Amino acid sequence: MAVIAGNWKMHMAPEEARAFFSAYEIDEIIADNEVLIFPPTISLVAAYKCEDRDPRVQLGIQNVHWEDCGAFTGEISAEMAASAGASYALVGHSERRQLFGETDEQVALKVAAALRQDLIPVICVGETLEEREAGRVSEVILRQLDFALASIPDPETRFLIAYEPVWAIGTGKTATPMDAAGAHGTLRNRLEQAIGMTAAARTEILYGGSVQPRNAAELLAAQDVDGVLVGGASVNPQSFGDITRAAG
C-alpha cells in the first residue's frame, strides 16, 4: 500500500476544488492505496461537502495553531479543522519553517495539538541545499524528527512522516531514488529506536519534492518510500491521477 498525498498550497478556491473532484478519476486505482488532499483552509469545507469527491479520498489541513482557541488572528485550530472535515494535518512543512520561521519546538506543539483532536499528523522534515552540501542531512532531519516524536508518547499513535528536501520543492529538482531511500532509511532507523520495530515498520514515510507523473513510479519503488507528498502536480486532476496510478 502507498499513500498519495496532494498539497494544494495557496491554490484552488472553493469552486476550483469542486471542479477538481469532478474531474479526478480514481475508480479502482486506490483500492490498495490511501489518497489524501490538503486544500487551502478556505476550500476545506467545499471539498468535504463536494458530492463528486469519492469518500475514500481523505482531507487534511495544511497548518494548525498549537493552541485550541484564543486571540490568534488568522490562525486555525486543530479542533476547527476537524469540525470542517479534516482527518489529517500537515505539520512543519518546509515553507512554514523557511518562510514563516516555524521552529522545531513549535512543530512539536502543533503535533500535540493535532493529536488532541484525533487528526493524524503528517510531520515534514528536510534539509536545505546548504545543509545538504555541508553533509548535515542526517543531523538536520533527525533533529526535526526527534522534536516531533517528543509529542508522541504512545507508539501505537498513528502519524506519517514526509521527507521533503527544501532544495527540491518547487524547483523542478528532485532527489534521486537513492537519495530518497538513504534519507528514509535514516528516518526509519530512528523510528525503530524511538517507538520499536513494529511501530516503525507501519509508519509511512512519504517523499515530497517536485514529484511528477514522470518520476512517481521510480520514487515509489525506492526502499523505505511508502508514498509521495505532491505539490504543484496535485492541483491538476489528470496529473494527480497519473501519480496515483503509478502507485498501483
Residue frames as qw, qx, qy, qz and C-alpha x, y, z in Angstrom:
[[0.000, 0.886, 0.464, 0.000, 0.00, 0.00, 0.00],
 [0.405, 0.141, 0.000, 0.903, 1.15, 3.53, -0.75],
 [0.039, -0.781, -0.421, 0.460, -0.02, 6.92, 0.48],
 [0.349, 0.387, 0.354, 0.777, -0.51, 9.52, -2.26],
 [0.168, -0.744, -0.416, 0.495, -0.97, 12.97, -0.76],
 [0.344, 0.580, 0.301, 0.674, -1.61, 16.24, -2.58],
 [0.278, -0.582, -0.300, 0.703, -0.77, 19.60, -1.02],
 [0.336, 0.767, 0.436, 0.330, -2.60, 22.33, -2.90],
 [0.402, -0.117, -0.130, 0.899, -0.78, 25.10, -1.02],
 [0.159, 0.539, 0.262, -0.784, -2.26, 28.54, -1.79],
 [0.218, 0.080, -0.659, -0.716, -4.15, 27.35, -4.85],
 [0.275, -0.302, -0.879, -0.246, -7.67, 26.10, -5.56],
 [0.345, -0.112, 0.240, -0.900, -10.52, 28.31, -4.35],
 [0.552, 0.092, 0.703, -0.439, -13.75, 26.51, -3.34],
 [0.753, 0.513, 0.057, -0.408, -15.18, 26.35, -6.85],
 [0.428, 0.606, -0.663, -0.102, -11.86, 25.07, -8.22],
 [0.252, -0.265, 0.887, -0.283, -11.81, 22.42, -5.53],
 [0.709, 0.282, 0.487, -0.426, -15.24, 21.20, -6.57],
 [0.667, 0.635, -0.259, -0.293, -14.15, 21.15, -10.22],
 [0.072, 0.536, -0.840, 0.036, -11.07, 19.09, -9.29],
 [0.428, -0.048, 0.855, -0.290, -13.14, 16.33, -7.71],
 [0.729, 0.492, 0.202, -0.432, -15.49, 16.31, -10.68],
 [0.603, 0.673, -0.403, -0.149, -12.54, 15.60, -12.96],
 [0.112, -0.539, 0.821, -0.152, -10.40, 13.35, -10.71],
 [0.888, 0.054, -0.311, -0.335, -10.98, 9.76, -11.82],
 [0.266, -0.537, 0.767, -0.227, -9.90, 7.14, -9.32],
 [0.851, 0.075, -0.382, -0.352, -12.13, 4.10, -9.88],
 [0.954, -0.235, -0.167, 0.080, -10.08, 1.11, -8.79],
 [0.559, 0.568, -0.358, 0.487, -6.72, 2.86, -8.58],
 [0.144, -0.573, 0.520, -0.617, -6.86, 3.47, -4.86],
 [0.866, -0.249, -0.352, -0.253, -8.13, 0.04, -3.90],
 [0.852, -0.239, -0.282, 0.370, -4.92, -0.76, -2.04],
 [0.412, 0.221, -0.145, 0.872, -3.68, 2.81, -1.56],
 [0.188, -0.744, -0.479, 0.426, -4.58, 5.84, 0.52],
 [0.306, 0.512, 0.260, 0.759, -5.23, 9.21, -1.11],
 [0.280, -0.678, -0.393, 0.554, -5.08, 12.47, 0.84],
 [0.280, 0.655, 0.236, 0.661, -5.74, 16.02, -0.28],
 [0.353, -0.507, -0.342, 0.708, -4.67, 19.11, 1.68],
 [0.209, 0.750, 0.382, 0.498, -6.71, 22.02, 0.28],
 [0.103, 0.306, -0.264, 0.909, -6.27, 25.60, 1.49],
 [0.040, 0.234, 0.756, -0.611, -8.34, 26.24, 4.59],
 [0.394, 0.306, 0.073, -0.864, -10.94, 28.30, 2.76],
 [0.604, 0.217, -0.552, -0.532, -11.67, 25.35, 0.45],
 [0.008, -0.149, 0.958, -0.243, -11.71, 22.58, 3.05],
 [0.480, 0.274, 0.605, -0.574, -15.47, 22.65, 3.70],
 [0.622, 0.509, -0.208, -0.557, -16.22, 22.83, -0.03],
 [0.358, 0.373, -0.847, -0.125, -14.02, 19.78, -0.60],
 [0.171, -0.022, 0.896, -0.409, -15.57, 17.92, 2.32],
 [0.513, 0.401, 0.498, -0.572, -19.13, 18.56, 1.14],
 [0.346, 0.445, -0.532, -0.632, -18.42, 18.06, -2.55],
 [0.873, 0.112, 0.315, -0.356, -20.73, 15.32, -3.86],
 [0.782, 0.552, -0.286, -0.037, -18.19, 14.40, -6.53],
 [0.003, -0.639, 0.728, -0.248, -15.45, 13.62, -4.01],
 [0.781, -0.062, -0.620, -0.046, -15.06, 9.91, -3.54],
 [0.616, -0.739, 0.093, -0.256, -15.28, 9.36, 0.23],
 [0.926, -0.123, -0.023, 0.355, -12.13, 7.27, 0.04],
 [0.442, 0.505, -0.103, 0.734, -10.22, 10.48, -0.72],
 [0.504, -0.670, -0.417, 0.352, -9.46, 11.87, 2.71],
 [0.170, 0.862, 0.048, 0.475, -8.83, 15.51, 3.55],
 [0.644, -0.348, -0.308, 0.608, -6.34, 17.37, 5.70],
 [0.059, -0.993, -0.075, 0.070, -5.47, 20.86, 6.85],
 [0.656, 0.579, -0.212, 0.435, -2.21, 22.47, 5.73],
 [0.273, 0.309, -0.496, 0.765, -1.38, 24.02, 9.09],
 [0.519, -0.703, -0.470, -0.126, -2.79, 24.31, 12.61],
 [0.095, -0.730, 0.376, -0.563, -2.06, 26.50, 15.59],
 [0.418, 0.093, -0.840, 0.334, -0.78, 24.82, 18.74],
 [0.223, 0.057, 0.571, -0.788, -3.46, 26.34, 20.95],
 [0.147, 0.414, 0.897, 0.047, -7.03, 25.06, 20.93],
 [0.070, 0.862, 0.440, 0.243, -8.50, 28.59, 20.84],
 [0.453, -0.565, -0.130, 0.677, -7.56, 32.18, 21.59],
 [0.209, 0.920, 0.025, -0.331, -6.69, 35.60, 20.21],
 [0.484, -0.284, 0.623, 0.546, -4.62, 34.40, 17.25],
 [0.508, 0.674, 0.066, -0.533, -5.94, 36.32, 14.27],
 [0.516, 0.599, -0.504, -0.348, -5.66, 34.41, 11.02],
 [0.013, -0.320, 0.944, -0.078, -4.88, 31.08, 12.63],
 [0.787, -0.097, -0.374, -0.481, -6.86, 27.83, 12.56],
 [0.482, -0.430, 0.689, -0.330, -7.11, 25.41, 15.47],
 [0.078, 0.117, -0.975, -0.173, -6.98, 21.65, 15.10],
 [0.278, 0.380, 0.775, -0.422, -10.49, 21.49, 16.53],
 [0.431, 0.616, 0.009, -0.659, -11.77, 23.82, 13.81],
 [0.255, 0.427, -0.749, -0.438, -10.03, 21.76, 11.14],
 [0.076, 0.069, 0.992, -0.077, -11.54, 18.53, 12.42],
 [0.347, 0.515, 0.584, -0.523, -15.02, 20.04, 12.55],
 [0.401, 0.639, -0.208, -0.622, -14.60, 21.24, 8.94],
 [0.927, 0.321, -0.017, -0.195, -13.84, 17.73, 7.67],
 [0.316, 0.681, -0.652, 0.107, -10.10, 17.26, 8.10],
 [0.964, -0.254, -0.076, -0.022, -8.73, 13.89, 9.17],
 [0.799, 0.024, -0.047, 0.599, -5.04, 14.78, 8.73],
 [0.090, -0.986, 0.025, 0.142, -2.81, 17.78, 9.41],
 [0.692, 0.476, -0.184, 0.510, 0.40, 18.79, 7.69],
 [0.517, -0.845, 0.008, 0.134, 2.85, 19.88, 10.37],
 [0.499, -0.624, 0.383, 0.464, 6.21, 21.58, 9.88],
 [0.725, 0.595, 0.265, 0.223, 6.09, 21.90, 6.11],
 [0.624, -0.049, 0.076, 0.776, 9.33, 23.39, 4.81],
 [0.098, 0.593, 0.258, 0.757, 7.52, 26.52, 3.62],
 [0.525, -0.806, -0.219, -0.166, 6.20, 27.04, 7.15],
 [0.760, -0.440, -0.006, 0.479, 9.71, 26.59, 8.50],
 [0.546, 0.094, 0.228, 0.801, 11.53, 28.61, 5.85],
 [0.051, 0.546, 0.327, 0.770, 9.07, 31.42, 5.07],
 [0.470, -0.719, -0.201, -0.471, 7.30, 31.82, 8.40],
 [0.051, 0.587, -0.619, 0.520, 10.07, 30.95, 10.83],
 [0.873, -0.345, -0.074, -0.337, 8.37, 27.93, 12.34],
 [0.060, -0.622, 0.749, -0.222, 10.69, 26.28, 14.86],
 [0.445, 0.038, -0.895, 0.003, 11.17, 22.66, 15.85],
 [0.029, 0.139, 0.732, -0.667, 9.59, 23.47, 19.21],
 [0.490, 0.251, 0.082, -0.831, 6.50, 24.92, 17.53],
 [0.569, 0.166, -0.693, -0.410, 6.23, 21.91, 15.25],
 [0.254, -0.046, -0.918, 0.301, 6.20, 19.65, 18.31],
 [0.244, 0.239, 0.498, -0.797, 3.41, 21.73, 19.86],
 [0.565, 0.268, -0.256, -0.738, 1.41, 21.50, 16.64],
 [0.438, 0.076, -0.887, -0.125, 1.81, 17.73, 16.55],
 [0.048, -0.182, -0.817, 0.545, 0.39, 17.59, 20.07],
 [0.383, 0.289, 0.176, -0.859, -2.48, 19.91, 19.10],
 [0.550, 0.190, -0.590, -0.560, -3.38, 17.75, 16.11],
 [0.364, -0.025, -0.926, 0.099, -3.38, 14.58, 18.18],
 [0.154, 0.163, 0.618, -0.754, -5.64, 16.16, 20.81],
 [0.576, 0.356, 0.073, -0.732, -8.30, 16.43, 18.11],
 [0.769, 0.102, 0.631, 0.016, -7.63, 12.98, 16.63],
 [0.563, 0.782, -0.192, -0.184, -6.06, 14.44, 13.50],
 [0.918, -0.045, 0.176, 0.353, -3.31, 12.29, 12.04],
 [0.071, -0.887, 0.251, 0.381, -0.17, 14.45, 11.76],
 [0.835, 0.435, 0.067, 0.331, 1.98, 14.31, 8.65],
 [0.457, -0.797, 0.145, 0.367, 5.29, 15.52, 10.06],
 [0.660, 0.723, -0.043, 0.200, 7.51, 17.19, 7.47],
 [0.583, -0.645, 0.292, 0.400, 11.29, 17.15, 7.71],
 [0.746, 0.548, 0.175, 0.335, 14.01, 18.13, 5.26],
 [0.545, -0.465, 0.100, 0.690, 17.29, 19.89, 4.73],
 [0.294, 0.892, -0.059, -0.338, 18.25, 23.00, 2.77],
 [0.788, 0.559, -0.164, 0.199, 20.76, 22.89, -0.08],
 [0.070, 0.766, -0.509, 0.386, 23.41, 24.45, 2.15],
 [0.670, -0.424, 0.528, -0.305, 22.84, 21.82, 4.82],
 [0.963, 0.221, 0.151, -0.019, 23.00, 19.06, 2.25],
 [0.606, 0.684, -0.287, 0.288, 26.24, 20.35, 0.75],
 [0.152, -0.689, 0.566, -0.427, 27.70, 20.55, 4.25],
 [0.475, 0.089, -0.874, 0.059, 26.93, 16.86, 4.81],
 [0.174, -0.080, 0.619, -0.762, 24.34, 17.57, 7.50],
 [0.546, -0.166, -0.530, -0.628, 21.31, 15.77, 6.07],
 [0.602, -0.284, -0.740, 0.099, 21.04, 13.16, 8.82],
 [0.246, -0.141, -0.490, 0.824, 21.74, 15.68, 11.57],
 [0.260, -0.022, -0.046, -0.964, 19.01, 18.05, 10.38],
 [0.620, -0.185, -0.513, -0.565, 16.23, 15.58, 9.65],
 [0.581, -0.234, -0.738, 0.249, 16.84, 13.59, 12.82],
 [0.100, -0.092, -0.413, 0.900, 16.78, 16.74, 14.95],
 [0.434, -0.069, -0.190, -0.878, 13.46, 17.74, 13.36],
 [0.671, -0.179, -0.668, -0.266, 12.05, 14.25, 13.83],
 [0.435, -0.129, -0.721, 0.523, 13.18, 13.96, 17.46],
 [0.145, 0.009, 0.269, -0.952, 11.42, 17.17, 18.45],
 [0.611, -0.076, -0.327, -0.717, 8.19, 15.95, 16.87],
 [0.642, -0.095, -0.761, -0.001, 8.44, 12.48, 18.40],
 [0.130, 0.025, -0.640, 0.757, 8.56, 14.05, 21.85],
 [0.476, 0.029, 0.139, -0.868, 4.87, 14.88, 21.35],
 [0.807, 0.053, -0.427, -0.404, 4.00, 11.25, 20.51],
 [0.316, -0.495, 0.733, -0.342, 4.47, 9.29, 23.75],
 [0.794, 0.066, 0.538, -0.275, 2.33, 6.33, 22.66],
 [0.153, -0.323, 0.778, 0.517, 3.97, 4.16, 19.97],
 [0.323, 0.415, 0.848, 0.064, 0.51, 2.98, 18.91],
 [0.222, 0.766, 0.180, -0.576, -0.41, 6.52, 17.80],
 [0.674, 0.437, 0.447, 0.394, -0.61, 6.82, 14.03],
 [0.038, 0.870, -0.124, -0.476, 1.40, 9.52, 12.32],
 [0.808, 0.479, 0.170, 0.297, 3.18, 9.89, 8.99],
 [0.388, -0.620, 0.239, 0.639, 6.49, 11.45, 8.06],
 [0.632, 0.749, 0.166, 0.108, 7.16, 13.38, 4.87],
 [0.571, -0.389, 0.263, 0.673, 10.78, 13.82, 3.85],
 [0.436, 0.845, 0.273, 0.146, 10.90, 16.89, 1.65],
 [0.593, -0.166, 0.075, 0.785, 14.36, 18.24, 0.85],
 [0.082, 0.803, 0.215, -0.549, 13.92, 22.01, 0.73],
 [0.078, -0.496, 0.519, 0.692, 16.10, 22.32, -2.36],
 [0.075, 0.115, 0.895, 0.425, 13.72, 20.08, -4.32],
 [0.142, 0.629, 0.697, -0.314, 10.44, 21.85, -3.51],
 [0.311, 0.881, 0.256, -0.248, 9.03, 23.89, -6.36],
 [0.148, -0.723, 0.469, 0.485, 12.41, 23.98, -8.08],
 [0.794, 0.481, -0.263, -0.262, 11.98, 21.17, -10.58],
 [0.243, 0.485, -0.818, 0.190, 14.92, 19.41, -8.90],
 [0.893, -0.278, -0.093, -0.342, 14.16, 16.02, -7.46],
 [0.425, -0.540, 0.723, -0.074, 16.13, 13.80, -5.13],
 [0.470, 0.260, -0.791, -0.292, 17.15, 10.60, -6.84],
 [0.861, -0.299, -0.306, -0.273, 15.52, 7.39, -5.65],
 [0.725, 0.029, -0.488, 0.485, 18.85, 6.62, -3.97],
 [0.041, 0.336, -0.301, 0.891, 18.82, 10.00, -2.19],
 [0.637, -0.367, -0.075, -0.673, 15.27, 9.39, -1.02],
 [0.890, -0.162, -0.425, -0.007, 15.99, 5.84, 0.11],
 [0.521, 0.184, -0.498, 0.669, 19.03, 7.00, 2.09],
 [0.187, -0.315, 0.262, -0.892, 17.12, 9.69, 3.98],
 [0.774, -0.272, -0.193, -0.538, 14.10, 7.45, 4.52],
 [0.814, -0.028, -0.540, 0.211, 16.34, 4.69, 5.85],
 [0.249, 0.233, -0.478, 0.810, 17.86, 7.12, 8.34],
 [0.473, -0.285, 0.104, -0.827, 14.40, 8.16, 9.50],
 [0.862, -0.157, -0.394, -0.279, 13.22, 4.53, 9.73],
 [0.636, 0.082, -0.610, 0.465, 16.19, 3.60, 11.89],
 [0.038, -0.232, 0.406, -0.883, 15.45, 6.44, 14.28],
 [0.691, -0.236, -0.121, -0.673, 11.82, 5.37, 14.47],
 [0.825, -0.062, -0.561, 0.032, 12.90, 1.84, 15.36],
 [0.391, 0.118, -0.573, 0.710, 14.97, 3.23, 18.21],
 [0.206, -0.175, 0.240, -0.933, 12.19, 5.53, 19.42],
 [0.697, -0.029, 0.140, -0.703, 8.98, 3.51, 19.05],
 [0.661, -0.115, 0.739, -0.068, 10.12, -0.04, 18.30],
 [0.127, -0.170, 0.786, 0.581, 10.49, -2.04, 15.12],
 [0.187, 0.489, 0.849, 0.074, 6.83, -3.00, 14.75],
 [0.104, 0.855, 0.333, -0.383, 5.51, 0.56, 15.04],
 [0.110, -0.619, 0.411, 0.660, 8.36, 1.88, 12.90],
 [0.245, 0.038, 0.855, 0.456, 7.57, -0.61, 10.13],
 [0.150, 0.651, 0.737, 0.103, 3.96, 0.53, 9.88],
 [0.045, -0.797, -0.118, 0.591, 4.76, 4.26, 9.96],
 [0.648, 0.615, 0.330, 0.305, 4.56, 5.55, 6.40],
 [0.322, -0.586, 0.185, 0.720, 7.39, 7.79, 5.22],
 [0.557, 0.758, 0.338, 0.033, 6.50, 9.87, 2.18],
 [0.495, -0.106, 0.243, 0.827, 8.82, 11.63, -0.25],
 [0.222, 0.899, 0.355, -0.131, 7.98, 15.18, -1.25],
 [0.236, -0.663, 0.315, 0.637, 9.79, 17.44, -3.69],
 [0.336, 0.511, -0.466, -0.640, 8.89, 18.05, -7.34],
 [0.439, 0.099, 0.893, -0.006, 7.01, 14.77, -7.66],
 [0.453, 0.403, -0.285, -0.743, 5.59, 14.44, -11.19],
 [0.928, 0.190, 0.144, -0.288, 3.90, 11.71, -13.24],
 [0.680, 0.596, -0.424, 0.048, 7.22, 11.08, -14.98],
 [0.260, 0.467, -0.739, 0.411, 9.16, 10.25, -11.79],
 [0.661, -0.387, 0.254, -0.590, 6.49, 9.00, -9.39],
 [0.978, -0.002, -0.170, -0.123, 6.83, 5.30, -10.14],
 [0.652, 0.380, -0.475, 0.453, 10.60, 5.32, -9.73],
 [0.124, -0.491, 0.468, -0.724, 10.40, 7.21, -6.43],
 [0.792, -0.278, 0.134, -0.527, 7.65, 4.94, -5.10],
 [0.945, 0.124, -0.301, 0.035, 9.77, 1.89, -5.92],
 [0.278, 0.596, -0.565, 0.499, 12.68, 3.11, -3.77],
 [0.551, -0.190, -0.739, 0.339, 13.49, 1.39, -0.50],
 [0.240, -0.410, -0.570, 0.671, 11.56, 2.74, 2.51],
 [0.190, 0.046, -0.154, -0.968, 9.47, 5.12, 0.36],
 [0.157, 0.350, 0.895, -0.226, 5.86, 4.46, 1.35],
 [0.238, 0.814, 0.530, -0.002, 4.24, 7.22, -0.66],
 [0.380, 0.239, 0.145, 0.882, 4.62, 10.73, -2.01],
 [0.020, -0.751, -0.383, 0.538, 3.60, 14.24, -1.00],
 [0.435, 0.417, 0.487, 0.632, 2.79, 16.03, -4.24],
 [0.070, -0.508, -0.175, 0.840, 2.81, 19.80, -4.62],
 [0.250, 0.412, -0.252, -0.839, 2.21, 21.53, -7.95],
 [0.255, 0.045, -0.849, -0.460, 1.16, 18.41, -9.83],
 [0.002, 0.319, 0.897, -0.307, -1.62, 17.73, -7.32],
 [0.283, 0.466, 0.251, -0.800, -3.78, 20.66, -8.45],
 [0.466, 0.315, -0.538, -0.628, -4.23, 19.09, -11.87],
 [0.825, -0.083, 0.394, -0.397, -6.67, 16.15, -11.62],
 [0.884, 0.419, -0.201, -0.054, -5.14, 14.38, -14.62],
 [0.354, 0.602, -0.622, 0.353, -1.56, 14.68, -13.34],
 [0.412, -0.391, 0.637, -0.522, -2.56, 13.67, -9.84],
 [0.923, 0.099, 0.155, -0.338, -4.50, 10.75, -11.26],
 [0.743, 0.508, -0.424, 0.103, -1.40, 9.62, -13.17],
 [0.054, 0.535, -0.697, 0.474, 0.66, 9.80, -10.00],
 [0.703, -0.193, 0.449, -0.516, -2.00, 7.86, -8.10],
 [0.941, 0.274, -0.078, -0.182, -1.97, 5.18, -10.79],
 [0.446, 0.610, -0.613, 0.230, 1.82, 4.97, -10.52],
 [0.332, -0.416, 0.701, -0.475, 1.31, 3.58, -7.02],
 [0.893, 0.055, 0.099, -0.435, -0.80, 0.75, -8.35]]
